[in-house]
Amino acid sequence: MIFAVIDTNVLVAAALTHNSDSPTQKIVRGLFYDEYTIMYDEDILAEYKEVLSRPKFNITESEINNLITFIRHHGIHSSRVPFLEPMPDEKDRVFYEIALTKEDSYLVTGNLKHFPKTPQVVTPAEMLAILEQQ
């Protein structure tokens, strides 16, 4: 089983693109088709709700609530593993610390520069390649 933490920017990019073959859209579809198990905590879900609710994204409250409900029922609620080094973007710390909870998990992001450079932090396209190998 592959575990993944999905950065909010991946969800936003998937919602905004009209390209159903985009890596971000495929990552979100993979969530619903059980291609991987999403990991989260309450801070991540709160960020999803806050960011996706911004009027500029034009995502309905119902769509957001359905996504969060799906994640709660199909994902793994995790506790953060403290990462004591400074982060390039401290607001993203929670995503990295949740990804550290499982040895075989990935953090999928469109902002690699916000996280430590490790093999565990991947782009949506890199995550698709990992999923295809399974």
N, C-alpha and C positions, 0 to 999 in steps of 0.2 A: 504494500500500500504506500502511495506517495502522499505526503502531507504538505500543505502549502498555506502560507499567510499571504493574502492578497492586499497589496497596497491600494489605498483609495484611488490613486491616480489611474490604476488599471480599470477599475469599475467606471470611472468617469469617462475615460477614453472609449471604453466599450459602448457606453450609452450614447456618446456623441457621434460615433462613426456610422456612416451608412454602408460601410464595407463589411459584409457578413463574413468575409474571409480574413479579416484583420486578426492579428495575434490576440489582441485584447478581447475581441468578441469570442474567439475560440476558447480562450481561458475561461470566460464567464460561462459559456455553454458547457465546457468540461465540468464545471462545478455541478450543474444540474444533471449531467449524465454520469456522475460518480466516477469520473476519470481520476480524481484525487479527492482527498478529504481536506476541507478548509479548517484552519485553526484560528481561534479568535479569543478575545476577552471583551469585557464590557466597554473598555476604552476604545477599542477598535470599532465595535458596533456603534458606539456613540459618534465616532468620527464619520463613519459611513453615513449615518442618518443626517448629521449636520451638513456635510459637504454635498451629498446627493440632493438635499432639500433646497439648495440654493436655486432661486428662480431662474438664473441664467441657464441651468441645465435642463429645465422643463421636464423633470421626472416627477411623476405623480406620487403623492403620499402613499397611495395603495401599492404602487410598484416597489417603493422603498420598503414598506412594511412587509411585503411578500418576500423580498430578498432577505431581510433580516430574520424573518420567521424561518425561512428555509435554512439559513446558516445555523440558527439555533438548534434546529431539529436534525440536521445532517452533518454539522461540523463538530469539532472538539473544542470545548471551552478549556482554555489553558491558563495556567498561572505564569507570570513572567519570570524569566531567569535573568537576574541582574547582570548587565554588561557594564563593567566599571569604567571603561574607557570613554573618552569624549566622542560624541557623534557629530557628523557633519551638519545634521539637522536634528536638533534635540526633539522636535515634535514627532519625529518618526521612530524614536527609540522603542516605543511599545511594539511596533511591528517586528523589529529585529529581536527584541527580547522574547516575544512569543515564538518566533521561528527557532530560537535556541532551545525550546522545550523538548523537541524531538530530534534525535540525531539525523534522521533521514528526511528532514523537511527542508522546504525552500521558501524564500521570501521573493515573491514575484512583484517587480516594480518597474515603472518606466523611468525612475529617477535613481539610477545606480549611484550617482555622486552623493546621495543622501545617506548612504550606508557604508559600513566597512567593506573593503574589497575582499570578499570570500567566495568560494565556489557555491556557497549556500544562497547567495543573493543573485537572482537571475532576472533577465528581461522576459516579457511574455513569449517572445519567439524562442528563447532558450528553454523556457519551461515546456513549450510545445514539443521541442526536440527530446526532452527528457521523458515526456509522457509517451511519445512514439516508441521509445526504446523499451518500454515496459510491456 
